[in-house]
Amino acid sequence: MINGKKVSAIIPARGGSKRLKGKNIFPVLGKPMICYAIEACQKSDYVDEIIVSSDCEKIESVVKNFKNVIFHSRSESLSDDKTFKQDVIVEVLRSVYENSKEEKPKTILSVQANSPEISDKIIDEMIETKLKFNKKEIFSVDKDLMQNGAVRVMDYEYCFLKTLSMYCGVYICDLHDVHTIKDVEIVEKRMSRK
């Protein structure tokens, strides 16, 4: 929580990856890759609720092994490789909060399932950076300041914007996204050294 207001993390994880089949649950150091994102959110000092959005029963079966993690069945129309991640976030928010009496969170995180190096430290420092500089949104970038998509921290209402925010900032973190078997080998070497 932040000042008594709920913080929710959403992990988009579709099942139909093409370059690496079953990417989001592909084993990394013997564990389904999505588990690292879930565990990082669970260890966070701020995250109160974790929601995994997927169209895949195999991913659902992995998610069900975690306590207090909500599985959201993603619409078929948002399950292809052309779907924008933010459209998935908005679908979850509308489904879970807009049409219910459930308390709306103040802060939303989008956490990428195929970035297994994500940690609770990164998540918490991103949230703290957003608070420190009074931003509406913080997103992760690599050392070259290129957006890597691993984590995005937003005010609830900013999730629905159709234009770029003037109140955003960045957080630099050295993470490697997984899209191929070569990427798996790279992150396993990197993670084994930590």
N, C-alpha and C positions, 0 to 999 in steps of 0.2 A: 504494500500500500504506500501511497504518497499522500501525506496530510489527510489520512483517513479515507482516501479515495482509491477505489480498486484499480489494479493494473492487470491487464489481460494480454497474454502472448498467443498469437495465432501462428501456427506452423502449416503453411500450404505444402501438400505432398501428394501430387497426382501419381497415378500408377503407370502411366503409359510412356515412360521415357524411351527414347529411340537409340541413342548412342550407347547407353549402358542399361540394359534391361533390368527392371526392378531397382533402379538407382537408389531410391530413397530408403530402401531396406537392404541394399547390398551390404555385405559384411565388411566392416572396417575394423581391423584388429579384433576380429571375431564377434563383433556386435553389429546389429542392423544400424545403418548410418543415422537414421532419424533419431535413434536413442540418444545420441550426443546432444542434439538440440533440445530434446525433452528434458534431459538431465540438467543441462545448463539453466534452463528456465526454472526447474524445480529447486535448484540451489540458490537462485537469485534472492537477494534480500528484499526485493520489491514485488516480484511477480506473484499474484494471487491465484490466477486461473490460467490454464493452458488448454488451448483448443487446437486439435489437428483436423484440417480440412482435406479430405481425400475422396477419390472415387474408387478406391481399391480395397477389396476385402482382405488381402494379405497385409496391407498396411494397417488396416483396422485391427487385425488380430495381434499385431505387434503392440499397437497403442493400448489395447485392453490389458496388457501386462502391467501397465503403470496405474497407480492409484491417483485419483483426482485429476485425471486427464480426460477431457471431453472429446469425443469423436464426432465430427460434423460431416455428414454425407454431402459431398460436393455435387452440384448440378452437372448433368451430362454436358450442357452447353458451355460449361467453364472447365472442361476436362481435356481440351486439346492443347497442343504445344504452341498455339498462337494466343492463348489466353494471358492477359496481363495479370500479374500477381495481385495488384491492387484491387482488381475486380473480384478476386476470390476473398480478399479481406472484407470488402464491402458486403459480399453475399453473406459471410459469416455474421457480421455485425447486424445486418437486417434480420437474419434468421433468428439469432440468439437474443438480441436486445430490443430491436425496434418494435417487434410484435409481441412483447411479453412484459411482465411486471418485474423481470430480472433487472437488478441495478446495473445501469450503464457504467462501464469503467471510465475513468478520466483519461487513462493512458493506454495506448495499444502498441504492442510490439509485433512486427512481422519478422519471424525468425526462419531462416532458410534451412530446410532439412538436409541439403547436400553440402553443408559447410560444417563438417564434423569437428573442426577446431574451435568452434564457438564455445565460449566459456561463460560461467556466471559472472566472472570478473569483467569481461567485455560488456555484457548486458548491463550490469550495475553501473559501470563507468559511463556508458552511453546515457543512461537515465540521469545520472548525476550531472553530466555535461549539459544535458537539455535543461535541467533545473537551474544550474549555475548561471547559464547565459540567457535564461528566460526565453527559450526557443519553443516553437510549436512542433518542430520536427528535427530529428537528428538521424542521419543515415551513415552507414559504414563505408569507408573508402580504403583503397590500398595505399601503399607508400608513395605511389605516383599520383595520389588524389583522384584515382578512378573509382567510381562506385562499384562495389563488389556484390551488393545485394544481400549480404549475409544477415544484417540486422537493420531494421528501421524502427525508430521510436517516434510515435505521433500522438498528439492530442486526439481524442475521439473524433471531434467534429472535422479535423483535418483529413481524416481518412476518406471523406466524401468529396474533397476538392477535385475540380476538373482542370485546374491550372496549377502551375508551380507556386509554391509558397515563398513569400518574401521573408519568412521568419524561420528559416531552416539553417542547420549547421551540419558539420561532418565530424566523424570520429575515425581516426586512422588506426587500422588494425591489419596485421599481417595474417590473412587467412587465404586458404586455397580451396576453391570450389571444386566439387567433383562432378565431372560429366562423362569421363571415360575410365577404362581400366587403368590407364597410365596415371590418371589423377589419383586413383585409389592408392597406387604404389607410392606416389609422391606424399600424400597426406599420412600414410602409414609410417613412412620414414621420418617425417617431421614430428608426428605425434609420439613416436617411440623415443625421440631424443628429449622430449619435455619431461 
